[in-house]
Amino acid sequence: MVNFQDPTVIFHDLWAVVKLWHAFDGLFLWELFITLDLEWSVIRGRRPYRWTIWVYSMARITTLVAVILNILRIDDSRSINCQLWVIFEHVFAYLALACALLLIVLRIIAIWGRNKTVLALATSVWGINVAFLIHGLVRLHAVWEPAENTCMVTNSYSFKLNILVTLVTEIIFFVFMLVGLLRVRVHDGGLLKLGPFLWKQGVIWFLLAIVAEIPPAVFLILNLNAALNIMFQIPALIALTIAATRMYRSLVNFSSSDISESLQTTSHGASNPFAKVKVLSGSGAIVPLGPMRVDVDPTRMRNSLSQKTNFASGSGLQDSPKGDINGGRDE
């Protein structure tokens, strides 16, 4: 049986940790640079400004700083002030985690139409998670290990509570989001269109982030050694940031591929399944309500639909009626 406390085993585990972290750090850098167009378009005024862009940008920037500090720590063999370095790294990592979860909270609030009960529960769960992150930061302790030429967190097992609370938080948010979306009556196919509908809403991305949070929780419960305890924490953080920001971009980038097709067909007076749609204020979903024949001015229809789809992950919090995801109207 493998002795996970053997120095040789720990050394090999550390090399595996370094390789895995490099892979996920590179994945995040790639994700960051291929999606800079959103921030750039807001800066240039090509997209409407929404205050939620600050939460989105903070999640990405703090993750970037945490990734850079992490790369420098694991690649620099010179002795450094480990305690200070690791604290700074975790401050930015926890800020990134808090911002990513806040994006999901805003998404849940929009889906539920600012329902006061859901708003109170979601924000309370988020606040509890942040409190546990601060508690873990205070207890953090790291030292320089000459044998491995790296900084090591000496009390990595103390992360268990943080990771478990974060996992439970993500599961609760996932249930909120899923139940909120399933409240929408998806017509023209029903359950057959449920999969593509949930994909469009970003639920699948969030589910992957939850799956990525399971390995660090399992290894911390097992507590095999210090290296394996921290092995999957960076991948879990990056997975959550990518999931939350992709979910946000899917709303902001929600454009009218279906609507454009509807306009082209409607302009000829033809029947099409998207001629009548229900726009879920704040959620970004356009649900077809079935085929119908309409003869309308396509220019006026385009302007009307443009106003309705101007949710951009924030307007739904201001414009959607309270407690009714369908804008208070049942089609």
Solvent accessible surface area in square Angstrom, and as a share of the most:
residue,aa,sasa,rsa
1,M,240,1.07
2,V,87,0.50
3,N,91,0.47
4,F,63,0.26
5,Q,110,0.49
6,D,49,0.25
7,P,100,0.63
8,T,81,0.47
9,V,35,0.20
10,I,32,0.16
11,F,84,0.35
12,H,113,0.50
13,D,23,0.12
14,L,19,0.09
15,W,130,0.46
16,A,40,0.31
17,V,3,0.02
18,V,30,0.17
19,K,139,0.59
20,L,42,0.21
21,W,9,0.03
22,H,71,0.32
23,A,63,0.49
24,F,56,0.24
25,D,1,0.00
26,G,36,0.34
27,L,76,0.38
28,F,2,0.01
29,L,51,0.25
30,W,143,0.50
31,E,4,0.02
32,L,13,0.06
33,F,131,0.55
34,I,86,0.44
35,T,14,0.08
36,L,75,0.37
37,D,86,0.45
38,L,1,0.00
39,E,30,0.13
40,W,142,0.50
41,S,16,0.10
42,V,28,0.16
43,I,129,0.65
44,R,127,0.46
45,G,59,0.56
46,R,169,0.62
47,R,65,0.24
48,P,77,0.48
49,Y,131,0.50
50,R,46,0.17
51,W,107,0.38
52,T,1,0.00
53,I,15,0.08
54,W,161,0.56
55,V,16,0.09
56,Y,0,0.00
57,S,17,0.11
58,M,80,0.36
59,A,0,0.00
60,R,5,0.02
61,I,94,0.48
62,T,4,0.02
63,T,0,0.00
64,L,43,0.21
65,V,44,0.25
66,A,1,0.01
67,V,2,0.01
68,I,80,0.41
69,L,30,0.15
70,N,0,0.00
71,I,45,0.23
72,L,86,0.43
73,R,10,0.04
74,I,27,0.14
75,D,79,0.41
76,D,36,0.19
77,S,69,0.45
78,R,174,0.63
79,S,83,0.54
80,I,47,0.24
81,N,100,0.51
82,C,6,0.04
83,Q,60,0.27
84,L,95,0.47
85,W,71,0.25
86,V,1,0.00
87,I,52,0.26
88,F,102,0.43
89,E,6,0.03
90,H,21,0.09
91,V,46,0.26
92,F,56,0.23
93,A,12,0.09
94,Y,33,0.12
95,L,76,0.38
96,A,0,0.00
97,L,16,0.08
98,A,13,0.10
99,C,18,0.11
100,A,0,0.00
101,L,1,0.01
102,L,46,0.23
103,L,10,0.05
104,I,0,0.00
105,V,1,0.01
106,L,23,0.12
107,R,9,0.03
108,I,0,0.00
109,I,14,0.07
110,A,5,0.04
111,I,0,0.00
112,W,36,0.13
113,G,0,0.00
114,R,61,0.22
115,N,45,0.23
116,K,146,0.62
117,T,90,0.52
118,V,11,0.06
119,L,69,0.34
120,A,52,0.41
121,L,88,0.44
122,A,0,0.00
123,T,53,0.31
124,S,62,0.40
125,V,27,0.16
126,W,64,0.22
127,G,31,0.30
128,I,95,0.48
129,N,1,0.01
130,V,36,0.20
131,A,56,0.44
132,F,59,0.24
133,L,7,0.03
134,I,101,0.51
135,H,85,0.38
136,G,5,0.05
137,L,40,0.20
138,V,120,0.69
139,R,126,0.46
140,L,6,0.03
141,H,88,0.39
142,A,4,0.03
143,V,53,0.30
144,W,52,0.18
145,E,57,0.25
146,P,98,0.62
147,A,89,0.69
148,E,44,0.20
149,N,79,0.40
150,T,20,0.12
151,C,3,0.02
152,M,19,0.08
153,V,5,0.03
154,T,73,0.42
155,N,42,0.22
156,S,5,0.03
157,Y,91,0.34
158,S,25,0.16
159,F,5,0.02
160,K,58,0.24
161,L,82,0.41
162,N,5,0.03
163,I,20,0.10
164,L,54,0.27
165,V,26,0.15
166,T,3,0.02
167,L,24,0.12
168,V,83,0.47
169,T,4,0.02
170,E,0,0.00
171,I,79,0.40
172,I,59,0.30
173,F,0,0.00
174,F,32,0.14
175,V,76,0.44
176,F,33,0.14
177,M,0,0.00
178,L,46,0.23
179,V,69,0.40
180,G,0,0.00
181,L,1,0.00
182,L,90,0.45
183,R,99,0.36
184,V,6,0.04
185,R,115,0.42
186,V,27,0.15
187,H,67,0.30
188,D,59,0.31
189,G,37,0.36
190,G,28,0.27
191,L,150,0.75
192,L,160,0.80
193,K,83,0.35
194,L,42,0.21
195,G,44,0.42
196,P,89,0.56
197,F,17,0.07
198,L,22,0.11
199,W,139,0.49
200,K,83,0.35
201,Q,1,0.00
202,G,1,0.01
203,V,3,0.01
204,I,56,0.28
205,W,69,0.24
206,F,0,0.00
207,L,73,0.36
208,L,97,0.48
209,A,1,0.01
210,I,13,0.07
211,V,80,0.46
212,A,27,0.21
213,E,5,0.02
214,I,77,0.39
215,P,43,0.27
216,P,1,0.00
217,A,4,0.03
218,V,66,0.38
219,F,49,0.20
220,L,0,0.00
221,I,100,0.51
222,L,102,0.51
223,N,66,0.34
224,L,44,0.22
225,N,4,0.02
226,A,33,0.26
227,A,0,0.00
228,L,16,0.08
229,N,4,0.02
230,I,11,0.06
231,M,28,0.12
232,F,48,0.20
233,Q,32,0.14
234,I,16,0.08
235,P,7,0.04
236,A,3,0.02
237,L,16,0.08
238,I,0,0.00
239,A,23,0.18
240,L,0,0.00
241,T,1,0.00
242,I,14,0.07
243,A,1,0.01
244,A,2,0.01
245,T,2,0.01
246,R,66,0.24
247,M,4,0.02
248,Y,12,0.05
249,R,17,0.06
250,S,45,0.29
251,L,8,0.04
252,V,26,0.15
253,N,63,0.32
254,F,40,0.17
255,S,80,0.51
256,S,41,0.26
257,S,86,0.55
258,D,44,0.23
259,I,11,0.05
260,S,48,0.31
261,E,96,0.43
262,S,2,0.01
263,L,8,0.04
264,Q,121,0.54
265,T,37,0.22
266,T,2,0.01
267,S,56,0.36
268,H,156,0.69
269,G,8,0.08
270,A,38,0.29
271,S,65,0.42
272,N,14,0.07
273,P,58,0.37
274,F,46,0.19
275,A,9,0.07
276,K,78,0.33
277,V,28,0.16
278,K,13,0.06
279,V,24,0.14
280,L,0,0.00
281,S,29,0.19
282,G,1,0.01
283,S,0,0.00
284,G,3,0.03
285,A,0,0.00
286,I,13,0.07
287,V,1,0.01
288,P,15,0.10
289,L,33,0.17
290,G,13,0.13
291,P,91,0.57
292,M,75,0.33
293,R,160,0.58
294,V,29,0.16
295,D,111,0.57
296,V,73,0.42
297,D,68,0.35
298,P,39,0.25
299,T,75,0.44
300,R,182,0.66
301,M,29,0.13
302,R,122,0.45
303,N,82,0.42
304,S,51,0.33
305,L,15,0.08
306,S,67,0.43
307,Q,140,0.62
308,K,121,0.51
309,T,25,0.15
310,N,69,0.35
311,F,7,0.03
312,A,12,0.10
313,S,14,0.09
314,G,2,0.02
315,S,6,0.04
316,G,1,0.01
317,L,24,0.12
318,Q,113,0.50
319,D,102,0.53
320,S,0,0.00
321,P,57,0.36
322,K,126,0.53
323,G,36,0.35
324,D,41,0.21
325,I,3,0.01
326,N,32,0.17
327,G,31,0.30
328,G,54,0.52
329,R,171,0.62
330,D,100,0.52
331,E,86,0.38
